[in-house]
Amino acid sequence: MLLPSAPTRCMADNLLKVEVAFALPHKQRIVALAVTEGTTARQAVEMADLPSLFQEVPSDIFAQAPLGIFGKAIRH
């Protein structure tokens, strides 16, 4: 499950700070982003460019994987 964190406000331009996390048993990454208000969790995952960080994972996994925030599944 991909886990974008709950957003926090950034001072400049009404941006929100979010983190997108993805983990395999042997490798984990958290990508910090500043996104505009209204950005969806799926859009944040796309912006995190996880396929470049996990080249061993088929890229369509990131477009289709279930998403959650702090471990709670979200609808998208």
PELIN-V854126 format. One line per field, one symbol per residue. ss: DSSP state (h for helix, s for strand, l for the rest). A space follows every 50 residues. Layout:
ss = ???
This chain:
ss = lssslllsslllllssssssssssllssssssssssllllhhhhhhhllh hhhllllllhhhhhllsssllsssll
